[in-house]
Amino acid sequence: MSRTLKHSRRGRAAAILSATVTAVALPVILASPAQAVSIGGCTASPVRPYVVGLNPSGNKLVRYDVNVTCSPGRSVQLNQQVREEDTFTDDTIVSRYVNRSFANGGTQQISYTRTLPNTELGDEEMYQRIRFRVTSNGVTSPFTGWHKSAVRTIAN
């Protein structure tokens, strides 16, 4: 077998492997949730939901945390949505607004706990998405775009 033919086959195999890896990895990369978003001297990170126990009726309780860090003299209005992932359209379970002040700056964890919804047969795929705006010196920024936490599958 000629040396050129060997290199040609190796090159073709490498190209096919590269295309396959890209085809598999690209959707995963594009679907990865945003880890943190910053605007106006503040940064917010939605945390993957997690089970914290059971209520008196025996239903699972799920906590949704958002870590917010701001420079001094800021206040934040956070819009937090608890959602359940579906194939076509995700279900919004609850939407709420939370206001926090950061007179001295620092980090605050904003937590929300609620029972696991029962939206379908089988497991629930829970996540949260957030957006926020910052007020500083009487000036309020527009809301950021939506930023999604990682999804957690929880058995009902």
N, CA, C and O atoms as a GROMACS GRO file, in nm:
protein
  624
    1MET      N    1   0.085  -0.117   0.000
    1MET     CA    2   0.000   0.000   0.000
    1MET      C    3   0.090   0.123   0.000
    1MET      O    4   0.188   0.129   0.073
    2SER      N    5   0.056   0.219  -0.081
    2SER     CA    6   0.141   0.336  -0.092
    2SER      C    7   0.126   0.425   0.032
    2SER      O    8   0.025   0.421   0.102
    3ARG      N    9   0.229   0.502   0.056
    3ARG     CA   10   0.230   0.592   0.171
    3ARG      C   11   0.121   0.697   0.158
    3ARG      O   12   0.059   0.733   0.259
    4THR      N   13   0.095   0.748   0.040
    4THR     CA   14  -0.008   0.849   0.016
    4THR      C   15  -0.146   0.794   0.048
    4THR      O   16  -0.227   0.864   0.108
    5LEU      N   17  -0.173   0.670   0.011
    5LEU     CA   18  -0.302   0.609   0.036
    5LEU      C   19  -0.325   0.592   0.186
    5LEU      O   20  -0.436   0.614   0.235
    6LYS      N   21  -0.219   0.552   0.262
    6LYS     CA   22  -0.231   0.538   0.408
    6LYS      C   23  -0.265   0.672   0.471
    6LYS      O   24  -0.355   0.680   0.555
    7HIS      N   25  -0.194   0.778   0.430
    7HIS     CA   26  -0.220   0.911   0.486
    7HIS      C   27  -0.359   0.959   0.449
    7HIS      O   28  -0.426   1.024   0.530
    8SER      N   29  -0.403   0.927   0.330
    8SER     CA   30  -0.536   0.967   0.286
    8SER      C   31  -0.643   0.900   0.372
    8SER      O   32  -0.740   0.965   0.412
    9ARG      N   33  -0.627   0.771   0.401
    9ARG     CA   34  -0.724   0.699   0.484
    9ARG      C   35  -0.722   0.752   0.628
    9ARG      O   36  -0.827   0.770   0.689
   10ARG      N   37  -0.602   0.777   0.680
   10ARG     CA   38  -0.592   0.832   0.816
   10ARG      C   39  -0.657   0.970   0.823
   10ARG      O   40  -0.728   1.002   0.918
   11GLY      N   41  -0.631   1.050   0.722
   11GLY     CA   42  -0.690   1.185   0.718
   11GLY      C   43  -0.841   1.179   0.713
   11GLY      O   44  -0.910   1.255   0.782
   12ARG      N   45  -0.894   1.088   0.632
   12ARG     CA   46  -1.038   1.072   0.620
   12ARG      C   47  -1.097   1.022   0.753
   12ARG      O   48  -1.201   1.071   0.796
   13ALA      N   49  -1.031   0.926   0.816
   13ALA     CA   50  -1.077   0.873   0.945
   13ALA      C   51  -1.075   0.983   1.052
   13ALA      O   52  -1.168   0.994   1.132
   14ALA      N   53  -0.970   1.064   1.052
   14ALA     CA   54  -0.961   1.173   1.149
   14ALA      C   55  -1.072   1.275   1.125
   14ALA      O   56  -1.130   1.326   1.221
   15ALA      N   57  -1.100   1.305   1.000
   15ALA     CA   58  -1.207   1.400   0.968
   15ALA      C   59  -1.343   1.347   1.011
   15ALA      O   60  -1.425   1.422   1.064
   16ILE      N   61  -1.367   1.218   0.989
   16ILE     CA   62  -1.494   1.158   1.030
   16ILE      C   63  -1.507   1.159   1.182
   16ILE      O   64  -1.612   1.193   1.235
   17LEU      N   65  -1.399   1.124   1.251
   17LEU     CA   66  -1.400   1.125   1.398
   17LEU      C   67  -1.425   1.266   1.450
   17LEU      O   68  -1.505   1.285   1.541
   18SER      N   69  -1.358   1.363   1.393
   18SER     CA   70  -1.375   1.502   1.434
   18SER      C   71  -1.518   1.549   1.412
   18SER      O   72  -1.576   1.614   1.499
   19ALA      N   73  -1.575   1.516   1.298
   19ALA     CA   74  -1.714   1.555   1.268
   19ALA      C   75  -1.811   1.487   1.363
   19ALA      O   76  -1.909   1.549   1.406
   20THR      N   77  -1.785   1.361   1.396
   20THR     CA   78  -1.872   1.288   1.489
   20THR      C   79  -1.867   1.349   1.628
   20THR      O   80  -1.971   1.371   1.690
   21VAL      N   81  -1.747   1.378   1.677
   21VAL     CA   82  -1.732   1.438   1.810
   21VAL      C   83  -1.801   1.574   1.813
   21VAL      O   84  -1.870   1.606   1.910
   22THR      N   85  -1.784   1.654   1.709
   22THR     CA   86  -1.848   1.785   1.702
   22THR      C   87  -1.999   1.770   1.701
   22THR      O   88  -2.069   1.844   1.770
   23ALA      N   89  -2.051   1.677   1.624
   23ALA     CA   90  -2.196   1.657   1.614
   23ALA      C   91  -2.256   1.614   1.748
   23ALA      O   92  -2.369   1.650   1.780
   24VAL      N   93  -2.181   1.537   1.825
   24VAL     CA   94  -2.229   1.492   1.956
   24VAL      C   95  -2.211   1.601   2.061
   24VAL      O   96  -2.301   1.624   2.142
   25ALA      N   97  -2.098   1.669   2.062
   25ALA     CA   98  -2.066   1.764   2.168
   25ALA      C   99  -2.136   1.898   2.151
   25ALA      O  100  -2.173   1.960   2.250
   26LEU      N  101  -2.155   1.945   2.029
   26LEU     CA  102  -2.211   2.078   2.007
   26LEU      C  103  -2.349   2.095   2.070
   26LEU      O  104  -2.370   2.196   2.137
   27PRO      N  105  -2.444   2.003   2.052
   27PRO     CA  106  -2.574   2.022   2.118
   27PRO      C  107  -2.562   2.027   2.270
   27PRO      O  108  -2.637   2.100   2.336
   28VAL      N  109  -2.470   1.950   2.327
   28VAL     CA  110  -2.451   1.951   2.472
   28VAL      C  111  -2.397   2.086   2.516
   28VAL      O  112  -2.443   2.143   2.616
   29ILE      N  113  -2.300   2.139   2.443
   29ILE     CA  114  -2.243   2.269   2.476
   29ILE      C  115  -2.349   2.378   2.464
   29ILE      O  116  -2.360   2.462   2.553
   30LEU      N  117  -2.426   2.377   2.357
   30LEU     CA  118  -2.528   2.479   2.336
   30LEU      C  119  -2.640   2.469   2.438
   30LEU      O  120  -2.702   2.570   2.471
   31ALA      N  121  -2.668   2.350   2.490
   31ALA     CA  122  -2.776   2.331   2.584
   31ALA      C  123  -2.733   2.354   2.728
   31ALA      O  124  -2.817   2.352   2.818
   32SER      N  125  -2.605   2.375   2.752
   32SER     CA  126  -2.556   2.395   2.888
   32SER      C  127  -2.614   2.521   2.948
   32SER      O  128  -2.622   2.624   2.881
   33PRO      N  129  -2.656   2.514   3.074
   33PRO     CA  130  -2.716   2.631   3.137
   33PRO      C  131  -2.611   2.738   3.166
   33PRO      O  132  -2.493   2.708   3.182
   34ALA      N  133  -2.657   2.861   3.174
   34ALA     CA  134  -2.570   2.970   3.212
   34ALA      C  135  -2.534   2.954   3.359
   34ALA      O  136  -2.622   2.923   3.440
   35GLN      N  137  -2.410   2.973   3.396
   35GLN     CA  138  -2.368   2.958   3.535
   35GLN      C  139  -2.390   3.086   3.614
   35GLN      O  140  -2.431   3.080   3.730
   36ALA      N  141  -2.364   3.199   3.554
   36ALA     CA  142  -2.379   3.326   3.625
   36ALA      C  143  -2.402   3.436   3.523
   36ALA      O  144  -2.363   3.426   3.407
   37VAL      N  145  -2.467   3.542   3.570
   37VAL     CA  146  -2.490   3.657   3.484
   37VAL      C  147  -2.460   3.782   3.566
   37VAL      O  148  -2.492   3.788   3.685
   38SER      N  149  -2.398   3.881   3.503
   38SER     CA  150  -2.360   4.004   3.572
   38SER      C  151  -2.415   4.126   3.501
   38SER      O  152  -2.424   4.131   3.379
   39ILE      N  153  -2.453   4.225   3.583
   39ILE     CA  154  -2.496   4.354   3.531
   39ILE      C  155  -2.488   4.456   3.646
   39ILE      O  156  -2.522   4.423   3.760
   40GLY      N  157  -2.444   4.575   3.616
   40GLY     CA  158  -2.447   4.686   3.711
   40GLY      C  159  -2.380   4.662   3.845
   40GLY      O  160  -2.426   4.714   3.947
   41GLY      N  161  -2.273   4.584   3.848
   41GLY     CA  162  -2.202   4.559   3.973
   41GLY      C  163  -2.256   4.444   4.054
   41GLY      O  164  -2.218   4.426   4.170
   42CYS      N  165  -2.346   4.364   3.996
   42CYS     CA  166  -2.401   4.247   4.064
   42CYS      C  167  -2.391   4.124   3.975
   42CYS      O  168  -2.397   4.134   3.852
   43THR      N  169  -2.377   4.010   4.038
   43THR     CA  170  -2.372   3.881   3.968
   43THR      C  171  -2.468   3.786   4.036
   43THR      O  172  -2.472   3.778   4.159
   44ALA      N  173  -2.547   3.713   3.957
   44ALA     CA  174  -2.641   3.614   4.011
   44ALA      C  175  -2.617   3.479   3.945
   44ALA      O  176  -2.592   3.471   3.825
   45SER      N  177  -2.626   3.374   4.026
   45SER     CA  178  -2.607   3.237   3.978
   45SER      C  179  -2.722   3.150   4.025
   45SER      O  180  -2.739   3.129   4.145
   46PRO      N  181  -2.803   3.097   3.931
   46PRO     CA  182  -2.908   3.003   3.972
   46PRO      C  183  -2.847   2.865   3.999
   46PRO      O  184  -2.769   2.814   3.919
   47VAL      N  185  -2.884   2.806   4.111
   47VAL     CA  186  -2.830   2.677   4.154
   47VAL      C  187  -2.926   2.566   4.113
   47VAL      O  188  -3.048   2.586   4.115
   48ARG      N  189  -2.872   2.452   4.077
   48ARG     CA  190  -2.954   2.335   4.042
   48ARG      C  191  -3.044   2.299   4.161
   48ARG      O  192  -2.994   2.287   4.273
   49PRO      N  193  -3.174   2.280   4.140
   49PRO     CA  194  -3.266   2.246   4.250
   49PRO      C  195  -3.226   2.116   4.318
   49PRO      O  196  -3.163   2.029   4.257
   50TYR      N  197  -3.264   2.102   4.446
   50TYR     CA  198  -3.233   1.980   4.519
   50TYR      C  199  -3.339   1.952   4.624
   50TYR      O  200  -3.403   2.045   4.675
   51VAL      N  201  -3.358   1.825   4.656
   51VAL     CA  202  -3.458   1.782   4.754
   51VAL      C  203  -3.402   1.807   4.894
   51VAL      O  204  -3.288   1.773   4.923
   52VAL      N  205  -3.486   1.868   4.981
   52VAL     CA  206  -3.442   1.898   5.118
   52VAL      C  207  -3.519   1.819   5.223
   52VAL      O  208  -3.489   1.830   5.342
   53GLY      N  209  -3.618   1.741   5.182
   53GLY     CA  210  -3.694   1.662   5.279
   53GLY      C  211  -3.835   1.639   5.231
   53GLY      O  212  -3.866   1.647   5.112
   54LEU      N  213  -3.922   1.608   5.328
   54LEU     CA  214  -4.063   1.582   5.300
   54LEU      C  215  -4.150   1.674   5.385
   54LEU      O  216  -4.112   1.711   5.496
   55ASN      N  217  -4.267   1.712   5.332
   55ASN     CA  218  -4.362   1.788   5.412
   55ASN      C  219  -4.443   1.689   5.497
   55ASN      O  220  -4.425   1.568   5.482
   56PRO      N  221  -4.532   1.737   5.586
   56PRO     CA  222  -4.610   1.646   5.672
   56PRO      C  223  -4.695   1.544   5.594
   56PRO      O  224  -4.729   1.438   5.648
   57SER      N  225  -4.729   1.576   5.469
   57SER     CA  226  -4.808   1.483   5.387
   57SER      C  227  -4.721   1.380   5.316
   57SER      O  228  -4.774   1.293   5.247
   58GLY      N  229  -4.589   1.389   5.331
   58GLY     CA  230  -4.499   1.294   5.266
   58GLY      C  231  -4.455   1.334   5.127
   58GLY      O  232  -4.393   1.254   5.057
   59ASN      N  233  -4.487   1.456   5.084
   59ASN     CA  234  -4.445   1.504   4.952
   59ASN      C  235  -4.304   1.563   4.960
   59ASN      O  236  -4.268   1.626   5.060
   60LYS      N  237  -4.225   1.542   4.855
   60LYS     CA  238  -4.089   1.593   4.851
   60LYS      C  239  -4.089   1.746   4.848
   60LYS      O  240  -4.171   1.808   4.780
   61LEU      N  241  -3.996   1.804   4.923
   61LEU     CA  242  -3.973   1.948   4.922
   61LEU      C  243  -3.846   1.976   4.843
   61LEU      O  244  -3.743   1.913   4.865
   62VAL      N  245  -3.855   2.071   4.750
   62VAL     CA  246  -3.743   2.103   4.663
   62VAL      C  247  -3.702   2.248   4.688
   62VAL      O  248  -3.786   2.337   4.694
   63ARG      N  249  -3.571   2.270   4.703
   63ARG     CA  250  -3.519   2.405   4.725
   63ARG      C  251  -3.455   2.458   4.597
   63ARG      O  252  -3.388   2.386   4.523
   64TYR      N  253  -3.480   2.587   4.574
   64TYR     CA  254  -3.427   2.659   4.458
   64TYR      C  255  -3.347   2.777   4.513
   64TYR      O  256  -3.405   2.873   4.563
   65ASP      N  257  -3.214   2.771   4.503
   65ASP     CA  258  -3.126   2.876   4.554
   65ASP      C  259  -3.072   2.960   4.440
   65ASP      O  260  -3.047   2.911   4.330
   66VAL      N  261  -3.054   3.089   4.469
   66VAL     CA  262  -2.986   3.180   4.378
   66VAL      C  263  -2.882   3.254   4.461
   66VAL      O  264  -2.916   3.314   4.563
   67ASN      N  265  -2.758   3.250   4.419
   67ASN     CA  266  -2.651   3.324   4.488
   67ASN      C  267  -2.631   3.457   4.417
   67ASN      O  268  -2.607   3.462   4.296
   68VAL      N  269  -2.641   3.566   4.494
   68VAL     CA  270  -2.629   3.701   4.438
   68VAL      C  271  -2.516   3.773   4.511
   68VAL      O  272  -2.513   3.778   4.634
   69THR      N  273  -2.424   3.829   4.435
   69THR     CA  274  -2.313   3.907   4.488
   69THR      C  275  -2.318   4.046   4.426
   69THR      O  276  -2.329   4.060   4.305
   70CYS      N  277  -2.310   4.150   4.512
   70CYS     CA  278  -2.316   4.288   4.462
   70CYS      C  279  -2.210   4.375   4.528
   70CYS      O  280  -2.166   4.350   4.640
   71SER      N  281  -2.170   4.477   4.456
   71SER     CA  282  -2.086   4.583   4.512
   71SER      C  283  -2.172   4.666   4.607
   71SER      O  284  -2.295   4.659   4.600
   72PRO      N  285  -2.109   4.744   4.696
   72PRO     CA  286  -2.188   4.826   4.790
   72PRO      C  287  -2.280   4.925   4.718
   72PRO      O  288  -2.252   4.970   4.607
   73GLY      N  289  -2.392   4.956   4.784
   73GLY     CA  290  -2.485   5.057   4.734
   73GLY      C  291  -2.578   5.009   4.624
   73GLY      O  292  -2.635   5.091   4.552
   74ARG      N  293  -2.593   4.879   4.608
   74ARG     CA  294  -2.681   4.825   4.504
   74ARG      C  295  -2.804   4.762   4.567
   74ARG      O  296  -2.802   4.720   4.683
   75SER      N  297  -2.911   4.756   4.490
   75SER     CA  298  -3.026   4.673   4.525
   75SER      C  299  -3.065   4.595   4.401
   75SER      O  300  -3.045   4.640   4.288
   76VAL      N  301  -3.121   4.477   4.424
   76VAL     CA  302  -3.153   4.385   4.316
   76VAL      C  303  -3.301   4.349   4.322
   76VAL      O  304  -3.355   4.324   4.429
   77GLN      N  305  -3.365   4.347   4.206
   77GLN     CA  306  -3.498   4.287   4.193
   77GLN      C  307  -3.479   4.162   4.108
   77GLN      O  308  -3.444   4.170   3.990
   78LEU      N  309  -3.504   4.047   4.170
   78LEU     CA  310  -3.486   3.917   4.106
   78LEU      C  311  -3.622   3.861   4.066
   78LEU      O  312  -3.714   3.857   4.147
   79ASN      N  313  -3.634   3.818   3.942
   79ASN     CA  314  -3.752   3.745   3.895
   79ASN      C  315  -3.708   3.599   3.881
   79ASN      O  316  -3.621   3.566   3.801
   80GLN      N  317  -3.770   3.512   3.962
   80GLN     CA  318  -3.734   3.371   3.968
   80GLN      C  319  -3.853   3.287   3.925
   80GLN      O  320  -3.964   3.304   3.976
   81GLN      N  321  -3.831   3.197   3.831
   81GLN     CA  322  -3.935   3.105   3.787
   81GLN      C  323  -3.891   2.961   3.815
   81GLN      O  324  -3.781   2.920   3.777
   82VAL      N  325  -3.979   2.886   3.881
   82VAL     CA  326  -3.960   2.742   3.900
   82VAL      C  327  -4.028   2.675   3.781
   82VAL      O  328  -4.144   2.703   3.752
   83ARG      N  329  -3.955   2.587   3.712
   83ARG     CA  330  -4.008   2.527   3.590
   83ARG      C  331  -3.985   2.377   3.587
   83ARG      O  332  -3.895   2.323   3.653
   84GLU      N  333  -4.070   2.310   3.509
   84GLU     CA  334  -4.059   2.166   3.487
   84GLU      C  335  -4.037   2.145   3.338
   84GLU      O  336  -4.116   2.192   3.256
   85GLU      N  337  -3.930   2.076   3.304
   85GLU     CA  338  -3.890   2.060   3.165
   85GLU      C  339  -3.974   1.953   3.095
   85GLU      O  340  -3.994   1.844   3.148
   86ASP      N  341  -4.024   1.987   2.977
   86ASP     CA  342  -4.099   1.894   2.894
   86ASP      C  343  -4.040   1.894   2.754
   86ASP      O  344  -3.957   1.979   2.720
   87THR      N  345  -4.083   1.800   2.673
   87THR     CA  346  -4.029   1.786   2.538
   87THR      C  347  -4.057   1.909   2.452
   87THR      O  348  -3.968   1.958   2.382
   88PHE      N  349  -4.180   1.960   2.456
   88PHE     CA  350  -4.215   2.070   2.367
   88PHE      C  351  -4.222   2.204   2.438
   88PHE      O  352  -4.154   2.299   2.398
   89THR      N  353  -4.300   2.214   2.543
   89THR     CA  354  -4.314   2.339   2.617
   89THR      C  355  -4.297   2.311   2.766
   89THR      O  356  -4.366   2.226   2.821
   90ASP      N  357  -4.206   2.383   2.829
   90ASP     CA  358  -4.184   2.364   2.973
   90ASP      C  359  -4.298   2.428   3.051
   90ASP      O  360  -4.358   2.526   3.008
   91ASP      N  361  -4.327   2.369   3.168
   91ASP     CA  362  -4.433   2.421   3.255
   91ASP      C  363  -4.373   2.518   3.356
   91ASP      O  364  -4.274   2.487   3.422
   92THR      N  365  -4.434   2.638   3.366
   92THR     CA  366  -4.397   2.730   3.473
   92THR      C  367  -4.480   2.694   3.594
   92THR      O  368  -4.603   2.701   3.589
   93ILE      N  369  -4.416   2.656   3.702
   93ILE     CA  370  -4.484   2.615   3.824
   93ILE      C  371  -4.516   2.737   3.909
   93ILE      O  372  -4.626   2.748   3.962
   94VAL      N  373  -4.421   2.827   3.922
   94VAL     CA  374  -4.442   2.951   3.997
   94VAL      C  375  -4.345   3.057   3.945
   94VAL      O  376  -4.234   3.026   3.902
   95SER      N  377  -4.389   3.182   3.949
   95SER     CA  378  -4.304   3.295   3.915
   95SER      C  379  -4.314   3.395   4.030
   95SER      O  380  -4.424   3.426   4.076
   96ARG      N  381  -4.200   3.444   4.075
   96ARG     CA  382  -4.203   3.538   4.187
   96ARG      C  383  -4.094   3.643   4.172
   96ARG      O  384  -3.997   3.624   4.099
   97TYR      N  385  -4.114   3.755   4.242
   97TYR     CA  386  -4.016   3.863   4.246
   97TYR      C  387  -3.964   3.876   4.388
   97TYR      O  388  -4.040   3.867   4.484
   98VAL      N  389  -3.833   3.898   4.402
   98VAL     CA  390  -3.770   3.915   4.532
   98VAL      C  391  -3.680   4.038   4.523
   98VAL      O  392  -3.604   4.054   4.427
   99ASN      N  393  -3.688   4.126   4.624
   99ASN     CA  394  -3.603   4.245   4.631
   99ASN      C  395  -3.501   4.228   4.743
   99ASN      O  396  -3.536   4.186   4.853
  100ARG      N  397  -3.375   4.260   4.714
  100ARG     CA  398  -3.270   4.253   4.815
  100ARG      C  399  -3.182   4.377   4.805
  100ARG      O  400  -3.158   4.430   4.696
  101SER      N  401  -3.135   4.423   4.921
  101SER     CA  402  -3.049   4.540   4.930
  101SER      C  403  -2.908   4.498   4.968
  101SER      O  404  -2.889   4.407   5.049
  102PHE      N  405  -2.809   4.563   4.910
  102PHE     CA  406  -2.668   4.534   4.936
  102PHE      C  407  -2.597   4.665   4.974
  102PHE      O  408  -2.505   4.708   4.905
  103ALA      N  409  -2.640   4.726   5.085
  103ALA     CA  410  -2.582   4.853   5.129
  103ALA      C  411  -2.431   4.844   5.144
  103ALA      O  412  -2.358   4.934   5.102
  104ASN      N  413  -2.383   4.735   5.203
  104ASN     CA  414  -2.239   4.716   5.225
  104ASN      C  415  -2.175   4.620   5.126
  104ASN      O  416  -2.058   4.584   5.140
  105GLY      N  417  -2.251   4.578   5.026
  105GLY     CA  418  -2.200   4.480   4.930
  105GLY      C  419  -2.202   4.341   4.991
  105GLY      O  420  -2.250   4.321   5.103
  106GLY      N  421  -2.149   4.244   4.918
  106GLY     CA  422  -2.142   4.108   4.969
  106GLY      C  423  -2.225   4.010   4.889
  106GLY      O  424  -2.269   4.039   4.778
  107THR      N  425  -2.245   3.892   4.949
  107THR     CA  426  -2.318   3.783   4.884
  107THR      C  427  -2.436   3.743   4.970
  107THR      O  428  -2.424   3.731   5.092
  108GLN      N  429  -2.549   3.721   4.907
  108GLN     CA  430  -2.668   3.670   4.974
  108GLN      C  431  -2.720   3.551   4.895
  108GLN      O  432  -2.715   3.549   4.772
  109GLN      N  433  -2.770   3.452   4.968
  109GLN     CA  434  -2.836   3.339   4.902
  109GLN      C  435  -2.986   3.359   4.916
  109GLN      O  436  -3.038   3.370   5.027
  110ILE      N  437  -3.054   3.363   4.804
  110ILE     CA  438  -3.200   3.375   4.801
  110ILE      C  439  -3.254   3.235   4.779
  110ILE      O  440  -3.227   3.172   4.676
  111SER      N  441  -3.332   3.185   4.876
  111SER     CA  442  -3.382   3.048   4.870
  111SER      C  443  -3.534   3.045   4.866
  111SER      O  444  -3.601   3.130   4.924
  112TYR      N  445  -3.585   2.948   4.795
  112TYR     CA  446  -3.729   2.926   4.786
  112TYR      C  447  -3.752   2.775   4.789
  112TYR      O  448  -3.688   2.701   4.714
  113THR      N  449  -3.842   2.730   4.876
  113THR     CA  450  -3.871   2.588   4.889
  113THR      C  451  -4.019   2.564   4.866
  113THR      O  452  -4.103   2.637   4.917
  114ARG      N  453  -4.049   2.461   4.787
  114ARG     CA  454  -4.189   2.424   4.762
  114ARG      C  455  -4.197   2.275   4.734
  114ARG      O  456  -4.096   2.209   4.709
  115THR      N  457  -4.319   2.223   4.738
  115THR     CA  458  -4.338   2.081   4.711
  115THR      C  459  -4.311   2.050   4.564
  115THR      O  460  -4.333   2.134   4.477
  116LEU      N  461  -4.264   1.930   4.540
  116LEU     CA  462  -4.242   1.883   4.403
  116LEU      C  463  -4.377   1.872   4.333
  116LEU      O  464  -4.467   1.805   4.385
  117PRO      N  465  -4.394   1.936   4.217
  117PRO     CA  466  -4.522   1.924   4.147
  117PRO      C  467  -4.538   1.785   4.085
  117PRO      O  468  -4.441   1.712   4.068
  118ASN      N  469  -4.660   1.752   4.052
  118ASN     CA  470  -4.689   1.626   3.984
  118ASN      C  471  -4.753   1.663   3.851
  118ASN      O  472  -4.876   1.671   3.840
  119THR      N  473  -4.670   1.686   3.749
  119THR     CA  474  -4.719   1.735   3.620
  119THR      C  475  -4.735   1.626   3.515
  119THR      O  476  -4.791   1.650   3.408
  120GLU      N  477  -4.685   1.505   3.544
  120GLU     CA  478  -4.685   1.400   3.443
  120GLU      C  479  -4.661   1.264   3.508
  120GLU      O  480  -4.627   1.256   3.626
  121LEU      N  481  -4.680   1.159   3.432
  121LEU     CA  482  -4.643   1.026   3.480
  121LEU      C  483  -4.491   1.018   3.485
  121LEU      O  484  -4.423   1.067   3.395
  122GLY      N  485  -4.438   0.958   3.589
  122GLY     CA  486  -4.294   0.943   3.597
  122GLY      C  487  -4.226   1.059   3.667
  122GLY      O  488  -4.288   1.134   3.743
  123ASP      N  489  -4.097   1.073   3.639
  123ASP     CA  490  -4.013   1.172   3.705
  123ASP      C  491  -4.046   1.314   3.662
  123ASP      O  492  -4.102   1.338   3.555
  124GLU      N  493  -4.009   1.408   3.749
  124GLU     CA  494  -4.020   1.551   3.717
  124GLU      C  495  -3.879   1.603   3.690
  124GLU      O  496  -3.785   1.570   3.763
  125GLU      N  497  -3.864   1.682   3.586
  125GLU     CA  498  -3.735   1.742   3.550
  125GLU      C  499  -3.742   1.889   3.590
  125GLU      O  500  -3.797   1.971   3.516
  126MET      N  501  -3.687   1.921   3.706
  126MET     CA  502  -3.703   2.054   3.763
  126MET      C  503  -3.580   2.142   3.739
  126MET      O  504  -3.466   2.095   3.741
  127TYR      N  505  -3.607   2.271   3.716
  127TYR     CA  506  -3.500   2.370   3.705
  127TYR      C  507  -3.559   2.505   3.740
  127TYR      O  508  -3.680   2.518   3.760
  128GLN      N  509  -3.475   2.604   3.747
  128GLN     CA  510  -3.523   2.740   3.765
  128GLN      C  511  -3.457   2.828   3.660
  128GLN      O  512  -3.350   2.796   3.608
  129ARG      N  513  -3.524   2.937   3.631
  129ARG     CA  514  -3.459   3.037   3.547
  129ARG      C  515  -3.479   3.171   3.616
  129ARG      O  516  -3.580   3.196   3.681
  130ILE      N  517  -3.379   3.258   3.598
  130ILE     CA  518  -3.381   3.387   3.665
  130ILE      C  519  -3.348   3.498   3.567
  130ILE      O  520  -3.286   3.477   3.463
  131ARG      N  521  -3.392   3.616   3.604
  131ARG     CA  522  -3.347   3.740   3.543
  131ARG      C  523  -3.350   3.842   3.655
  131ARG      O  524  -3.423   3.825   3.753
  132PHE      N  525  -3.272   3.949   3.642
  132PHE     CA  526  -3.272   4.049   3.747
  132PHE      C  527  -3.232   4.184   3.692
  132PHE      O  528  -3.179   4.196   3.581
  133ARG      N  529  -3.259   4.286   3.774
  133ARG     CA  530  -3.214   4.421   3.742
  133ARG      C  531  -3.155   4.483   3.868
  133ARG      O  532  -3.186   4.442   3.980
  134VAL      N  533  -3.070   4.582   3.846
  134VAL     CA  534  -2.995   4.643   3.956
  134VAL      C  535  -3.026   4.791   3.961
  134VAL      O  536  -3.033   4.859   3.859
  135THR      N  537  -3.044   4.841   4.084
  135THR     CA  538  -3.060   4.985   4.106
  135THR      C  539  -2.939   5.034   4.184
  135THR      O  540  -2.900   4.976   4.286
  136SER      N  541  -2.879   5.143   4.134
  136SER     CA  542  -2.764   5.204   4.200
  136SER      C  543  -2.771   5.355   4.176
  136SER      O  544  -2.786   5.399   4.062
  137ASN      N  545  -2.759   5.433   4.282
  137ASN     CA  546  -2.765   5.580   4.272
  137ASN      C  547  -2.891   5.626   4.200
  137ASN      O  548  -2.887   5.722   4.123
  138GLY      N  549  -3.003   5.560   4.226
  138GLY     CA  550  -3.132   5.600   4.168
  138GLY      C  551  -3.154   5.558   4.024
  138GLY      O  552  -3.258   5.590   3.966
  139VAL      N  553  -3.059   5.489   3.965
  139VAL     CA  554  -3.071   5.444   3.825
  139VAL      C  555  -3.091   5.293   3.824
  139VAL      O  556  -3.014   5.219   3.886
  140THR      N  557  -3.195   5.248   3.753
  140THR     CA  558  -3.227   5.105   3.746
  140THR      C  559  -3.196   5.052   3.606
  140THR      O  560  -3.238   5.110   3.506
  141SER      N  561  -3.123   4.944   3.602
  141SER     CA  562  -3.089   4.880   3.474
  141SER      C  563  -3.212   4.807   3.420
  141SER      O  564  -3.307   4.783   3.494
  142PRO      N  565  -3.211   4.774   3.291
  142PRO     CA  566  -3.316   4.683   3.241
  142PRO      C  567  -3.290   4.543   3.296
  142PRO      O  568  -3.181   4.513   3.345
  143PHE      N  569  -3.392   4.456   3.288
  143PHE     CA  570  -3.374   4.317   3.328
  143PHE      C  571  -3.272   4.250   3.236
  143PHE      O  572  -3.266   4.280   3.117
  144THR      N  573  -3.194   4.159   3.292
  144THR     CA  574  -3.108   4.074   3.211
  144THR      C  575  -3.199   3.979   3.132
  144THR      O  576  -3.320   3.976   3.154
  145GLY      N  577  -3.141   3.904   3.042
  145GLY     CA  578  -3.216   3.796   2.979
  145GLY      C  579  -3.235   3.684   3.080
  145GLY      O  580  -3.182   3.690   3.191
  146TRP      N  581  -3.310   3.582   3.043
  146TRP     CA  582  -3.332   3.467   3.131
  146TRP      C  583  -3.207   3.381   3.136
  146TRP      O  584  -3.140   3.362   3.035
  147HIS      N  585  -3.176   3.329   3.255
  147HIS     CA  586  -3.062   3.240   3.274
  147HIS      C  587  -3.109   3.118   3.352
  147HIS      O  588  -3.172   3.131   3.457
  148LYS      N  589  -3.077   3.002   3.300
  148LYS     CA  590  -3.132   2.875   3.348
  148LYS      C  591  -3.031   2.798   3.433
  148LYS      O  592  -2.912   2.796   3.403
  149SER      N  593  -3.081   2.736   3.539
  149SER     CA  594  -2.997   2.645   3.618
  149SER      C  595  -2.988   2.511   3.546
  149SER      O  596  -3.055   2.488   3.445
  150ALA      N  597  -2.907   2.424   3.599
  150ALA     CA  598  -2.905   2.286   3.552
  150ALA      C  599  -3.036   2.219   3.593
  150ALA      O  600  -3.100   2.260   3.690
  151VAL      N  601  -3.075   2.117   3.518
  151VAL     CA  602  -3.199   2.043   3.545
  151VAL      C  603  -3.169   1.927   3.640
  151VAL      O  604  -3.066   1.861   3.628
  152ARG      N  605  -3.260   1.904   3.734
  152ARG     CA  606  -3.250   1.786   3.821
  152ARG      C  607  -3.374   1.700   3.800
  152ARG      O  608  -3.486   1.749   3.810
  153THR      N  609  -3.353   1.572   3.771
  153THR     CA  610  -3.463   1.476   3.758
  153THR      C  611  -3.494   1.421   3.897
  153THR      O  612  -3.406   1.369   3.965
  154ILE      N  613  -3.622   1.434   3.937
  154ILE     CA  614  -3.664   1.392   4.070
  154ILE      C  615  -3.782   1.297   4.056
  154ILE      O  616  -3.880   1.330   3.990
  155ALA      N  617  -3.772   1.180   4.119
  155ALA     CA  618  -3.882   1.083   4.115
  155ALA      C  619  -3.997   1.133   4.201
  155ALA      O  620  -3.977   1.185   4.310
  156ASN      N  621  -4.117   1.117   4.149
  156ASN     CA  622  -4.237   1.156   4.224
  156ASN      C  623  -4.271   1.052   4.327
  156ASN      O  624  -4.369   1.067   4.401
   0.00000   0.00000   0.00000
